[in-house]
C-alpha cells in the first residue's frame, strides 16, 4: 500500500476491479457490482481476485492464485490489468 496515499491505493483497487469486468466482458449489469470482486494479497504481497455474489455464481469459486490483478499508480494516476487462467479458458 502506498503509505499516505490511501485515495490513490483505493483508485488502484477500483481499476483492478474494472479491468476484471472488462476482460471478462461482464460489465456492471444484471445485478453485478464492484463489491462482487474482492482484491486479496497473499503473504508475499501478490494480489489476486476473489469473486462473490453473482460473479461467483457465473464463474465459480476461482482461487486467487488463478486470477491475478495488478495496479500501478502515481500521486495522480492509477492503472491496472488482470490475468486469469483456467483449464480450457484464458482471458486477460
HUGITA-V209458 format. One record per backbone hydrogen bond with DSSP energy under -1.0 kcal/mol. CO is the residue of the C=O (numbers start at 1). NH is the residue of the N-H. Records with the same first field share a line. If there is no record, write none. Layout:
BEGIN
CO=NH / NH
END
This chain:
BEGIN
2=5
5=9
6=10
7=11
8=12
9=13
10=14
11=15
12=16
13=17
14=18
15=19
16=20
17=21
18=22
19=23
20=24
21=26
27=29
29=32
33=36
34=37
36=52
38=50
40=48
42=45
46=42
48=40
50=38
52=55 / 56
53=57
54=58
55=59
56=60
60=62
63=66
66=85
67=49
68=83
70=81
72=79
77=74
79=72
81=70
83=68
84=91
86=89
89=86
91=84
END
